[in-house]
Amino acid sequence: MRTEEKIICNCCKKVIRDQNFPFGTEYLHVEKEWGYFSNKDGERQEFDLCESCYDTLIRKFQIPVASQEIIELL
Ligand SMILES: [Zn+2]
């Protein structure tokens, strides 16, 4: 979740970024506008997860996340 000063992990409440660490830890931000064929028609939801909670979440997946190494071109 986001306030004006902070990004907080919705799952564990850890502060992911604040004014002291504006470029700190990596995290996952999800925004979703649910449409007509959902039970949340017209609802917009968003959340943030720290890397640790993201790892815990994807460990539950039946199919692993697609992953590839990024080669930095400097
Ligand atoms: Zn977390």
PDB file of the backbone (N, CA, C, O) and the ligand in Angstrom, with CONECT records:
HET     ZN  A 101       1
ATOM      1  N   MET A   1       0.834  -1.188   0.000  1.00  0.00           N
ATOM      2  CA  MET A   1       0.000   0.000   0.000  1.00  0.00           C
ATOM      3  C   MET A   1       0.874   1.246   0.000  1.00  0.00           C
ATOM      4  O   MET A   1       2.034   1.198   0.410  1.00  0.00           O
ATOM      5  N   ARG A   2       0.320   2.350  -0.456  1.00  0.00           N
ATOM      6  CA  ARG A   2       1.103   3.562  -0.590  1.00  0.00           C
ATOM      7  C   ARG A   2       0.480   4.695   0.208  1.00  0.00           C
ATOM      8  O   ARG A   2      -0.728   4.926   0.157  1.00  0.00           O
ATOM      9  N   THR A   3       1.318   5.382   0.932  1.00  0.00           N
ATOM     10  CA  THR A   3       0.922   6.658   1.502  1.00  0.00           C
ATOM     11  C   THR A   3       1.793   7.701   0.811  1.00  0.00           C
ATOM     12  O   THR A   3       2.568   7.360  -0.083  1.00  0.00           O
ATOM     13  N   GLU A   4       1.680   8.949   1.205  1.00  0.00           N
ATOM     14  CA  GLU A   4       2.508   9.962   0.553  1.00  0.00           C
ATOM     15  C   GLU A   4       3.986   9.743   0.815  1.00  0.00           C
ATOM     16  O   GLU A   4       4.822  10.076  -0.024  1.00  0.00           O
ATOM     17  N   GLU A   5       4.320   9.176   1.990  1.00  0.00           N
ATOM     18  CA  GLU A   5       5.734   9.033   2.342  1.00  0.00           C
ATOM     19  C   GLU A   5       6.273   7.626   2.172  1.00  0.00           C
ATOM     20  O   GLU A   5       7.487   7.447   2.075  1.00  0.00           O
ATOM     21  N   LYS A   6       5.395   6.607   2.133  1.00  0.00           N
ATOM     22  CA  LYS A   6       5.884   5.238   2.260  1.00  0.00           C
ATOM     23  C   LYS A   6       5.213   4.292   1.286  1.00  0.00           C
ATOM     24  O   LYS A   6       4.091   4.523   0.834  1.00  0.00           O
ATOM     25  N   ILE A   7       5.933   3.212   0.972  1.00  0.00           N
ATOM     26  CA  ILE A   7       5.332   2.049   0.335  1.00  0.00           C
ATOM     27  C   ILE A   7       5.474   0.909   1.328  1.00  0.00           C
ATOM     28  O   ILE A   7       6.578   0.607   1.782  1.00  0.00           O
ATOM     29  N   ILE A   8       4.363   0.278   1.664  1.00  0.00           N
ATOM     30  CA  ILE A   8       4.335  -0.759   2.690  1.00  0.00           C
ATOM     31  C   ILE A   8       3.828  -2.057   2.075  1.00  0.00           C
ATOM     32  O   ILE A   8       2.884  -2.048   1.285  1.00  0.00           O
ATOM     33  N   CYS A   9       4.459  -3.177   2.439  1.00  0.00           N
ATOM     34  CA  CYS A   9       4.018  -4.483   1.949  1.00  0.00           C
ATOM     35  C   CYS A   9       2.636  -4.800   2.513  1.00  0.00           C
ATOM     36  O   CYS A   9       2.447  -4.804   3.729  1.00  0.00           O
ATOM     37  N   ASN A  10       1.669  -5.066   1.634  1.00  0.00           N
ATOM     38  CA  ASN A  10       0.308  -5.381   2.085  1.00  0.00           C
ATOM     39  C   ASN A  10       0.266  -6.678   2.890  1.00  0.00           C
ATOM     40  O   ASN A  10      -0.601  -6.852   3.746  1.00  0.00           O
ATOM     41  N   CYS A  11       1.197  -7.581   2.616  1.00  0.00           N
ATOM     42  CA  CYS A  11       1.148  -8.899   3.249  1.00  0.00           C
ATOM     43  C   CYS A  11       1.744  -8.883   4.655  1.00  0.00           C
ATOM     44  O   CYS A  11       1.125  -9.405   5.583  1.00  0.00           O
ATOM     45  N   CYS A  12       2.939  -8.292   4.837  1.00  0.00           N
ATOM     46  CA  CYS A  12       3.639  -8.378   6.128  1.00  0.00           C
ATOM     47  C   CYS A  12       3.815  -7.018   6.804  1.00  0.00           C
ATOM     48  O   CYS A  12       4.368  -6.952   7.901  1.00  0.00           O
ATOM     49  N   LYS A  13       3.362  -5.941   6.181  1.00  0.00           N
ATOM     50  CA  LYS A  13       3.424  -4.581   6.715  1.00  0.00           C
ATOM     51  C   LYS A  13       4.840  -4.011   6.810  1.00  0.00           C
ATOM     52  O   LYS A  13       5.043  -2.969   7.433  1.00  0.00           O
ATOM     53  N   LYS A  14       5.806  -4.674   6.208  1.00  0.00           N
ATOM     54  CA  LYS A  14       7.162  -4.127   6.207  1.00  0.00           C
ATOM     55  C   LYS A  14       7.187  -2.852   5.357  1.00  0.00           C
ATOM     56  O   LYS A  14       6.556  -2.791   4.302  1.00  0.00           O
ATOM     57  N   VAL A  15       7.915  -1.842   5.823  1.00  0.00           N
ATOM     58  CA  VAL A  15       8.097  -0.637   5.023  1.00  0.00           C
ATOM     59  C   VAL A  15       9.100  -0.956   3.914  1.00  0.00           C
ATOM     60  O   VAL A  15      10.257  -1.278   4.184  1.00  0.00           O
ATOM     61  N   ILE A  16       8.646  -0.863   2.680  1.00  0.00           N
ATOM     62  CA  ILE A  16       9.499  -1.194   1.537  1.00  0.00           C
ATOM     63  C   ILE A  16      10.338   0.019   1.145  1.00  0.00           C
ATOM     64  O   ILE A  16      11.539  -0.099   0.903  1.00  0.00           O
ATOM     65  N   ARG A  17       9.707   1.165   1.085  1.00  0.00           N
ATOM     66  CA  ARG A  17      10.428   2.400   0.743  1.00  0.00           C
ATOM     67  C   ARG A  17       9.858   3.551   1.557  1.00  0.00           C
ATOM     68  O   ARG A  17       8.655   3.610   1.811  1.00  0.00           O
ATOM     69  N   ASP A  18      10.717   4.448   1.957  1.00  0.00           N
ATOM     70  CA  ASP A  18      10.251   5.695   2.549  1.00  0.00           C
ATOM     71  C   ASP A  18      11.234   6.795   2.161  1.00  0.00           C
ATOM     72  O   ASP A  18      12.111   6.586   1.323  1.00  0.00           O
ATOM     73  N   GLN A  19      11.084   7.948   2.766  1.00  0.00           N
ATOM     74  CA  GLN A  19      11.917   9.081   2.358  1.00  0.00           C
ATOM     75  C   GLN A  19      13.404   8.803   2.559  1.00  0.00           C
ATOM     76  O   GLN A  19      14.240   9.312   1.812  1.00  0.00           O
ATOM     77  N   ASN A  20      13.735   7.987   3.576  1.00  0.00           N
ATOM     78  CA  ASN A  20      15.146   7.683   3.824  1.00  0.00           C
ATOM     79  C   ASN A  20      15.708   6.680   2.819  1.00  0.00           C
ATOM     80  O   ASN A  20      16.908   6.676   2.544  1.00  0.00           O
ATOM     81  N   PHE A  21      14.826   5.817   2.265  1.00  0.00           N
ATOM     82  CA  PHE A  21      15.259   4.788   1.319  1.00  0.00           C
ATOM     83  C   PHE A  21      14.374   4.816   0.070  1.00  0.00           C
ATOM     84  O   PHE A  21      13.697   3.836  -0.244  1.00  0.00           O
ATOM     85  N   PRO A  22      14.388   5.957  -0.642  1.00  0.00           N
ATOM     86  CA  PRO A  22      13.475   6.097  -1.787  1.00  0.00           C
ATOM     87  C   PRO A  22      13.787   5.143  -2.930  1.00  0.00           C
ATOM     88  O   PRO A  22      12.911   4.843  -3.741  1.00  0.00           O
ATOM     89  N   PHE A  23      15.018   4.663  -3.007  1.00  0.00           N
ATOM     90  CA  PHE A  23      15.370   3.732  -4.070  1.00  0.00           C
ATOM     91  C   PHE A  23      15.795   2.393  -3.481  1.00  0.00           C
ATOM     92  O   PHE A  23      16.620   1.676  -4.047  1.00  0.00           O
ATOM     93  N   GLY A  24      15.211   2.075  -2.331  1.00  0.00           N
ATOM     94  CA  GLY A  24      15.599   0.878  -1.598  1.00  0.00           C
ATOM     95  C   GLY A  24      15.164  -0.403  -2.259  1.00  0.00           C
ATOM     96  O   GLY A  24      15.290  -0.580  -3.470  1.00  0.00           O
ATOM     97  N   THR A  25      14.660  -1.275  -1.453  1.00  0.00           N
ATOM     98  CA  THR A  25      14.351  -2.639  -1.833  1.00  0.00           C
ATOM     99  C   THR A  25      13.422  -2.724  -3.037  1.00  0.00           C
ATOM    100  O   THR A  25      12.548  -1.877  -3.227  1.00  0.00           O
ATOM    101  N   GLU A  26      13.621  -3.740  -3.829  1.00  0.00           N
ATOM    102  CA  GLU A  26      12.707  -4.037  -4.930  1.00  0.00           C
ATOM    103  C   GLU A  26      11.385  -4.576  -4.382  1.00  0.00           C
ATOM    104  O   GLU A  26      11.347  -5.148  -3.292  1.00  0.00           O
ATOM    105  N   TYR A  27      10.324  -4.396  -5.126  1.00  0.00           N
ATOM    106  CA  TYR A  27       9.021  -4.875  -4.682  1.00  0.00           C
ATOM    107  C   TYR A  27       8.129  -5.077  -5.891  1.00  0.00           C
ATOM    108  O   TYR A  27       8.474  -4.689  -7.007  1.00  0.00           O
ATOM    109  N   LEU A  28       6.973  -5.691  -5.656  1.00  0.00           N
ATOM    110  CA  LEU A  28       5.986  -5.918  -6.714  1.00  0.00           C
ATOM    111  C   LEU A  28       4.806  -4.994  -6.493  1.00  0.00           C
ATOM    112  O   LEU A  28       4.248  -4.942  -5.397  1.00  0.00           O
ATOM    113  N   HIS A  29       4.419  -4.259  -7.540  1.00  0.00           N
ATOM    114  CA  HIS A  29       3.228  -3.423  -7.473  1.00  0.00           C
ATOM    115  C   HIS A  29       2.202  -3.953  -8.465  1.00  0.00           C
ATOM    116  O   HIS A  29       2.515  -4.133  -9.642  1.00  0.00           O
ATOM    117  N   VAL A  30       0.985  -4.205  -8.007  1.00  0.00           N
ATOM    118  CA  VAL A  30      -0.066  -4.736  -8.871  1.00  0.00           C
ATOM    119  C   VAL A  30      -1.257  -3.792  -8.840  1.00  0.00           C
ATOM    120  O   VAL A  30      -1.711  -3.372  -7.776  1.00  0.00           O
ATOM    121  N   GLU A  31      -1.759  -3.465 -10.039  1.00  0.00           N
ATOM    122  CA  GLU A  31      -3.000  -2.698 -10.168  1.00  0.00           C
ATOM    123  C   GLU A  31      -3.928  -3.484 -11.073  1.00  0.00           C
ATOM    124  O   GLU A  31      -3.511  -3.991 -12.114  1.00  0.00           O
ATOM    125  N   LYS A  32      -5.177  -3.583 -10.679  1.00  0.00           N
ATOM    126  CA  LYS A  32      -6.132  -4.338 -11.482  1.00  0.00           C
ATOM    127  C   LYS A  32      -7.493  -3.652 -11.459  1.00  0.00           C
ATOM    128  O   LYS A  32      -8.045  -3.375 -10.394  1.00  0.00           O
ATOM    129  N   GLU A  33      -8.022  -3.384 -12.641  1.00  0.00           N
ATOM    130  CA  GLU A  33      -9.407  -2.913 -12.764  1.00  0.00           C
ATOM    131  C   GLU A  33     -10.252  -4.092 -13.188  1.00  0.00           C
ATOM    132  O   GLU A  33     -10.114  -4.622 -14.290  1.00  0.00           O
ATOM    133  N   TRP A  34     -11.132  -4.491 -12.281  1.00  0.00           N
ATOM    134  CA  TRP A  34     -11.957  -5.667 -12.562  1.00  0.00           C
ATOM    135  C   TRP A  34     -13.110  -5.267 -13.473  1.00  0.00           C
ATOM    136  O   TRP A  34     -13.738  -4.227 -13.279  1.00  0.00           O
ATOM    137  N   GLY A  35     -13.372  -6.085 -14.444  1.00  0.00           N
ATOM    138  CA  GLY A  35     -14.369  -5.751 -15.456  1.00  0.00           C
ATOM    139  C   GLY A  35     -15.688  -6.468 -15.271  1.00  0.00           C
ATOM    140  O   GLY A  35     -15.961  -7.074 -14.235  1.00  0.00           O
ATOM    141  N   TYR A  36     -16.481  -6.378 -16.297  1.00  0.00           N
ATOM    142  CA  TYR A  36     -17.880  -6.797 -16.286  1.00  0.00           C
ATOM    143  C   TYR A  36     -18.079  -8.259 -15.891  1.00  0.00           C
ATOM    144  O   TYR A  36     -19.049  -8.580 -15.205  1.00  0.00           O
ATOM    145  N   PHE A  37     -17.179  -9.148 -16.311  1.00  0.00           N
ATOM    146  CA  PHE A  37     -17.392 -10.580 -16.082  1.00  0.00           C
ATOM    147  C   PHE A  37     -16.803 -11.068 -14.763  1.00  0.00           C
ATOM    148  O   PHE A  37     -16.733 -12.273 -14.520  1.00  0.00           O
ATOM    149  N   SER A  38     -16.386 -10.154 -13.929  1.00  0.00           N
ATOM    150  CA  SER A  38     -15.896 -10.543 -12.609  1.00  0.00           C
ATOM    151  C   SER A  38     -16.965 -10.252 -11.561  1.00  0.00           C
ATOM    152  O   SER A  38     -17.995  -9.645 -11.855  1.00  0.00           O
ATOM    153  N   ASN A  39     -16.703 -10.694 -10.342  1.00  0.00           N
ATOM    154  CA  ASN A  39     -17.597 -10.368  -9.226  1.00  0.00           C
ATOM    155  C   ASN A  39     -17.252  -9.017  -8.596  1.00  0.00           C
ATOM    156  O   ASN A  39     -17.876  -8.594  -7.623  1.00  0.00           O
ATOM    157  N   LYS A  40     -16.259  -8.356  -9.163  1.00  0.00           N
ATOM    158  CA  LYS A  40     -15.822  -7.063  -8.627  1.00  0.00           C
ATOM    159  C   LYS A  40     -15.957  -6.001  -9.705  1.00  0.00           C
ATOM    160  O   LYS A  40     -15.112  -5.114  -9.823  1.00  0.00           O
ATOM    161  N   ASP A  41     -17.010  -6.093 -10.484  1.00  0.00           N
ATOM    162  CA  ASP A  41     -17.212  -5.222 -11.645  1.00  0.00           C
ATOM    163  C   ASP A  41     -17.012  -3.752 -11.284  1.00  0.00           C
ATOM    164  O   ASP A  41     -17.652  -3.230 -10.371  1.00  0.00           O
ATOM    165  N   GLY A  42     -16.127  -3.106 -12.003  1.00  0.00           N
ATOM    166  CA  GLY A  42     -15.907  -1.675 -11.811  1.00  0.00           C
ATOM    167  C   GLY A  42     -15.032  -1.336 -10.630  1.00  0.00           C
ATOM    168  O   GLY A  42     -14.864  -0.162 -10.300  1.00  0.00           O
ATOM    169  N   GLU A  43     -14.472  -2.339  -9.990  1.00  0.00           N
ATOM    170  CA  GLU A  43     -13.633  -2.081  -8.821  1.00  0.00           C
ATOM    171  C   GLU A  43     -12.166  -2.053  -9.244  1.00  0.00           C
ATOM    172  O   GLU A  43     -11.710  -2.893 -10.019  1.00  0.00           O
ATOM    173  N   ARG A  44     -11.440  -1.070  -8.719  1.00  0.00           N
ATOM    174  CA  ARG A  44     -10.005  -0.978  -8.998  1.00  0.00           C
ATOM    175  C   ARG A  44      -9.253  -1.338  -7.738  1.00  0.00           C
ATOM    176  O   ARG A  44      -9.479  -0.740  -6.686  1.00  0.00           O
ATOM    177  N   GLN A  45      -8.356  -2.313  -7.829  1.00  0.00           N
ATOM    178  CA  GLN A  45      -7.612  -2.756  -6.655  1.00  0.00           C
ATOM    179  C   GLN A  45      -6.122  -2.626  -6.923  1.00  0.00           C
ATOM    180  O   GLN A  45      -5.668  -2.737  -8.062  1.00  0.00           O
ATOM    181  N   GLU A  46      -5.379  -2.392  -5.867  1.00  0.00           N
ATOM    182  CA  GLU A  46      -3.930  -2.391  -6.007  1.00  0.00           C
ATOM    183  C   GLU A  46      -3.282  -2.811  -4.705  1.00  0.00           C
ATOM    184  O   GLU A  46      -3.839  -2.622  -3.624  1.00  0.00           O
ATOM    185  N   PHE A  47      -2.100  -3.381  -4.829  1.00  0.00           N
ATOM    186  CA  PHE A  47      -1.335  -3.762  -3.646  1.00  0.00           C
ATOM    187  C   PHE A  47       0.146  -3.815  -3.990  1.00  0.00           C
ATOM    188  O   PHE A  47       0.542  -3.846  -5.155  1.00  0.00           O
ATOM    189  N   ASP A  48       0.953  -3.823  -2.923  1.00  0.00           N
ATOM    190  CA  ASP A  48       2.399  -3.935  -3.064  1.00  0.00           C
ATOM    191  C   ASP A  48       2.888  -5.088  -2.199  1.00  0.00           C
ATOM    192  O   ASP A  48       2.393  -5.300  -1.092  1.00  0.00           O
ATOM    193  N   LEU A  49       3.854  -5.823  -2.706  1.00  0.00           N
ATOM    194  CA  LEU A  49       4.451  -6.922  -1.951  1.00  0.00           C
ATOM    195  C   LEU A  49       5.960  -6.750  -1.909  1.00  0.00           C
ATOM    196  O   LEU A  49       6.584  -6.397  -2.909  1.00  0.00           O
ATOM    197  N   CYS A  50       6.549  -7.007  -0.719  1.00  0.00           N
ATOM    198  CA  CYS A  50       8.008  -7.024  -0.625  1.00  0.00           C
ATOM    199  C   CYS A  50       8.520  -8.283  -1.326  1.00  0.00           C
ATOM    200  O   CYS A  50       7.743  -9.189  -1.627  1.00  0.00           O
ATOM    201  N   GLU A  51       9.812  -8.335  -1.583  1.00  0.00           N
ATOM    202  CA  GLU A  51      10.357  -9.467  -2.338  1.00  0.00           C
ATOM    203  C   GLU A  51      10.157 -10.781  -1.590  1.00  0.00           C
ATOM    204  O   GLU A  51       9.896 -11.814  -2.208  1.00  0.00           O
ATOM    205  N   SER A  52      10.278 -10.749  -0.262  1.00  0.00           N
ATOM    206  CA  SER A  52      10.114 -11.958   0.534  1.00  0.00           C
ATOM    207  C   SER A  52       8.694 -12.522   0.409  1.00  0.00           C
ATOM    208  O   SER A  52       8.520 -13.729   0.239  1.00  0.00           O
ATOM    209  N   CYS A  53       7.682 -11.653   0.492  1.00  0.00           N
ATOM    210  CA  CYS A  53       6.296 -12.105   0.374  1.00  0.00           C
ATOM    211  C   CYS A  53       5.990 -12.540  -1.066  1.00  0.00           C
ATOM    212  O   CYS A  53       5.201 -13.458  -1.287  1.00  0.00           O
ATOM    213  N   TYR A  54       6.615 -11.881  -2.032  1.00  0.00           N
ATOM    214  CA  TYR A  54       6.478 -12.298  -3.425  1.00  0.00           C
ATOM    215  C   TYR A  54       7.012 -13.719  -3.601  1.00  0.00           C
ATOM    216  O   TYR A  54       6.372 -14.551  -4.243  1.00  0.00           O
ATOM    217  N   ASP A  55       8.185 -13.995  -3.028  1.00  0.00           N
ATOM    218  CA  ASP A  55       8.771 -15.328  -3.148  1.00  0.00           C
ATOM    219  C   ASP A  55       7.868 -16.377  -2.503  1.00  0.00           C
ATOM    220  O   ASP A  55       7.693 -17.469  -3.043  1.00  0.00           O
ATOM    221  N   THR A  56       7.292 -16.039  -1.339  1.00  0.00           N
ATOM    222  CA  THR A  56       6.382 -16.965  -0.658  1.00  0.00           C
ATOM    223  C   THR A  56       5.152 -17.237  -1.525  1.00  0.00           C
ATOM    224  O   THR A  56       4.685 -18.372  -1.620  1.00  0.00           O
ATOM    225  N   LEU A  57       4.633 -16.176  -2.157  1.00  0.00           N
ATOM    226  CA  LEU A  57       3.451 -16.311  -3.010  1.00  0.00           C
ATOM    227  C   LEU A  57       3.727 -17.210  -4.203  1.00  0.00           C
ATOM    228  O   LEU A  57       2.954 -18.126  -4.481  1.00  0.00           O
ATOM    229  N   ILE A  58       4.819 -16.959  -4.909  1.00  0.00           N
ATOM    230  CA  ILE A  58       5.032 -17.713  -6.146  1.00  0.00           C
ATOM    231  C   ILE A  58       5.444 -19.156  -5.870  1.00  0.00           C
ATOM    232  O   ILE A  58       5.345 -20.001  -6.760  1.00  0.00           O
ATOM    233  N   ARG A  59       5.903 -19.452  -4.655  1.00  0.00           N
ATOM    234  CA  ARG A  59       6.207 -20.836  -4.304  1.00  0.00           C
ATOM    235  C   ARG A  59       4.942 -21.693  -4.303  1.00  0.00           C
ATOM    236  O   ARG A  59       5.017 -22.915  -4.432  1.00  0.00           O
ATOM    237  N   LYS A  60       3.770 -21.048  -4.157  1.00  0.00           N
ATOM    238  CA  LYS A  60       2.504 -21.787  -4.144  1.00  0.00           C
ATOM    239  C   LYS A  60       1.990 -22.064  -5.554  1.00  0.00           C
ATOM    240  O   LYS A  60       1.035 -22.823  -5.725  1.00  0.00           O
ATOM    241  N   PHE A  61       2.607 -21.464  -6.558  1.00  0.00           N
ATOM    242  CA  PHE A  61       2.129 -21.644  -7.931  1.00  0.00           C
ATOM    243  C   PHE A  61       2.329 -23.087  -8.388  1.00  0.00           C
ATOM    244  O   PHE A  61       3.360 -23.694  -8.099  1.00  0.00           O
ATOM    245  N   GLN A  62       1.350 -23.632  -9.096  1.00  0.00           N
ATOM    246  CA  GLN A  62       1.483 -24.962  -9.684  1.00  0.00           C
ATOM    247  C   GLN A  62       2.448 -24.928 -10.867  1.00  0.00           C
ATOM    248  O   GLN A  62       3.164 -25.896 -11.122  1.00  0.00           O
ATOM    249  N   ILE A  63       2.461 -23.813 -11.580  1.00  0.00           N
ATOM    250  CA  ILE A  63       3.378 -23.623 -12.703  1.00  0.00           C
ATOM    251  C   ILE A  63       4.332 -22.493 -12.318  1.00  0.00           C
ATOM    252  O   ILE A  63       3.881 -21.396 -11.990  1.00  0.00           O
ATOM    253  N   PRO A  64       5.625 -22.740 -12.352  1.00  0.00           N
ATOM    254  CA  PRO A  64       6.574 -21.696 -11.938  1.00  0.00           C
ATOM    255  C   PRO A  64       6.470 -20.456 -12.814  1.00  0.00           C
ATOM    256  O   PRO A  64       6.056 -20.536 -13.971  1.00  0.00           O
ATOM    257  N   VAL A  65       6.842 -19.326 -12.264  1.00  0.00           N
ATOM    258  CA  VAL A  65       6.846 -18.092 -13.056  1.00  0.00           C
ATOM    259  C   VAL A  65       7.865 -18.211 -14.179  1.00  0.00           C
ATOM    260  O   VAL A  65       8.909 -18.844 -14.021  1.00  0.00           O
ATOM    261  N   ALA A  66       7.555 -17.604 -15.299  1.00  0.00           N
ATOM    262  CA  ALA A  66       8.518 -17.543 -16.398  1.00  0.00           C
ATOM    263  C   ALA A  66       9.653 -16.628 -15.993  1.00  0.00           C
ATOM    264  O   ALA A  66       9.428 -15.569 -15.409  1.00  0.00           O
ATOM    265  N   SER A  67      10.851 -17.026 -16.297  1.00  0.00           N
ATOM    266  CA  SER A  67      12.008 -16.274 -15.837  1.00  0.00           C
ATOM    267  C   SER A  67      13.105 -16.313 -16.885  1.00  0.00           C
ATOM    268  O   SER A  67      13.351 -17.351 -17.499  1.00  0.00           O
ATOM    269  N   GLN A  68      13.749 -15.200 -17.083  1.00  0.00           N
ATOM    270  CA  GLN A  68      14.919 -15.193 -17.950  1.00  0.00           C
ATOM    271  C   GLN A  68      15.910 -14.167 -17.459  1.00  0.00           C
ATOM    272  O   GLN A  68      15.538 -13.149 -16.874  1.00  0.00           O
ATOM    273  N   GLU A  69      17.157 -14.441 -17.698  1.00  0.00           N
ATOM    274  CA  GLU A  69      18.220 -13.563 -17.257  1.00  0.00           C
ATOM    275  C   GLU A  69      18.253 -12.319 -18.135  1.00  0.00           C
ATOM    276  O   GLU A  69      18.181 -12.406 -19.361  1.00  0.00           O
ATOM    277  N   ILE A  70      18.362 -11.170 -17.496  1.00  0.00           N
ATOM    278  CA  ILE A  70      18.448  -9.911 -18.244  1.00  0.00           C
ATOM    279  C   ILE A  70      19.907  -9.548 -18.390  1.00  0.00           C
ATOM    280  O   ILE A  70      20.640  -9.446 -17.407  1.00  0.00           O
ATOM    281  N   ILE A  71      20.313  -9.358 -19.610  1.00  0.00           N
ATOM    282  CA  ILE A  71      21.692  -8.966 -19.866  1.00  0.00           C
ATOM    283  C   ILE A  71      21.732  -7.458 -20.054  1.00  0.00           C
ATOM    284  O   ILE A  71      21.161  -6.916 -21.000  1.00  0.00           O
ATOM    285  N   GLU A  72      22.421  -6.794 -19.131  1.00  0.00           N
ATOM    286  CA  GLU A  72      22.476  -5.340 -19.162  1.00  0.00           C
ATOM    287  C   GLU A  72      23.409  -4.871 -20.266  1.00  0.00           C
ATOM    288  O   GLU A  72      24.551  -5.321 -20.363  1.00  0.00           O
ATOM    289  N   LEU A  73      22.919  -3.973 -21.086  1.00  0.00           N
ATOM    290  CA  LEU A  73      23.753  -3.372 -22.118  1.00  0.00           C
ATOM    291  C   LEU A  73      24.201  -2.003 -21.637  1.00  0.00           C
ATOM    292  O   LEU A  73      23.416  -1.055 -21.617  1.00  0.00           O
ATOM    293  N   LEU A  74      25.448  -1.905 -21.257  1.00  0.00           N
ATOM    294  CA  LEU A  74      25.945  -0.638 -20.717  1.00  0.00           C
ATOM    295  C   LEU A  74      26.692   0.148 -21.766  1.00  0.00           C
ATOM    296  O   LEU A  74      27.181   1.243 -21.486  1.00  0.00           O
TER     297      LEU A  74
HETATM  298 ZN    ZN A 101       6.064  -8.523   2.805  1.00  0.00          ZN2+
END
